[in-house]
Amino acid sequence: MQGERLVRIMTRSFRFGRPRAANGPQNPTRTSRIPTPREIKVLIAAAFVIAIGYGLVAPVLPQFAKSFDVGTMAASIIISAFAFARLLFAPASGKLVGKLGEPSVYVSGLLIVAVSTGACAFAQNYWQLLVFRGLGGIGSTMFTVSAMGLIVRLAPPAIRGRISGTYATAFLLGNIGGPLIGGLLAGFGLRVPFMVYAVALLIAATIVFTQLRDVSMGRKRNRSTGPQMDVAEAISHPTYRSALISGFANGWSSFGVRMALLPLFAVTVLGEGPAVAGIALAVFAVGTAAAMSFSGRMTDSVGRRPMVIAGLVINGISTAALGFTSSVSLFIVLSIVAGLGAGILNPAQQAAVADVIGPERGGGKVLATFQMSQDSGAILGPIIAGALIDLGYSFGWAFALTGATAIFAAVAWLSAKETLPERT
């Protein structure tokens, strides 16, 4: 509870401008009694399995790329290729969700990533690895947009922040164990984690296919129940515009530079191996999961906006400091703090986007556009940071620039409107 009290103190200074609920104060006791729908519990279980597999390859992917005798920037591009494919295919994913329904697109995406990841294990050169990893990005955006759509459609608005936090926590718990196991599996060869990841994705696809068939049938029967929200309408909302900026910054930091440079920093600067890289990635997830234990509930009580700002500031400052450490212990501590910031940010950011869409309309294209903002950051972040290092600048400059993007996003959220729904 100390962490929750600390964040409450931090967020008080960001609460100006928040509208009061017309029907009186929030009632957290009442919202805690609202049950989580069974379908969302299935998504949470699948997210855990997916994250375990994703975490397996995270510590070894940059080193696997460098094993083909390429530089830091080229190794970072392997990370960006995944996000670039997600970016290109995000609009098509949004359309597929509208036509086929979320569960069908979700399962298809998982199968695509499973096949492409298995192919990565047998890549014979850098270019094959680049292509196979990029193909995985297509499947990844399919199941990501589908999962977000299901949460918007099935989550009761009063507990949307709590559900977003629980879903993200499941993913992060998998990310805690995955890198640790992946670092150990690397001792059997850099290709082994990719094969294990492919199997984990097949398990997740089986879970979703068998458990969400009723949702697919209901979607077909009720496909015309509501209109789709237009992207232009969403962009006219200041909170959605702010979410696009923070999504870009979060993609740059959490999905781009963290995955591409943390393992290389551990080896190049700290002189450690894949095991320490795996620990650094895992403790980031530990910090995020710790924040998720209270950030989802606080998002539904103090509001979306103050939580997003607090998370961006914490993540930005700690990430900027990361590149200037020469101590393994401080490196681990800063990774935990950066993860804490991400854990405060993500549930509030996702809940705010869901609030803008609302439960009465479909939001496939709007969700895809938000996902594209994160993927854009995940693409540019590793490329620019890797280029800085190859040009002779230090890792410190690369991490400092990454932290600055988060601080800029926090400033952008100062003009956003609070979207926390009113309750009776």
Buried (B, 14 or more C-beta within 10 A) or exposed (E): EEBEEEBBEBBEEBEEEBEEEEEEEBBBEEBEEBEBBEBBBBBBBBBBBBBBBBBBBBBBBBBBBBBBEBBBBBBBBBBBBBBBBBBBBBBBBBBBBBEBBBBBBBBBBBBBBBBBBBBBBEBEEBEBBBBBBBBBBBBBBBBBBBBBBBBBBBBBBBBBBBBBBBBBBBBBBBBBBBBBBBBBBBEEEBBBBBBBBBEBBBBBBBBBBEBBEEBBEBBEEEEEEEEBBEBEEBBEBBBBBBBBBBBBBBBBBBBBBBBBBBBBBBBEBBEBBBBBBBBBBBBBBBBBBBBBBBBBBBBBBBBBBBBBBBBBBBBBBBBBBBBBBEEBEEBBBBBBBBBBBBBBBBBBBBBBBBBBBBBEBBBBBBBBBBBBBBBBBBBBBBBBBBBBBEEEBEBBBBBBBBBBBBBBBBEBBEEBBBBBBEBE
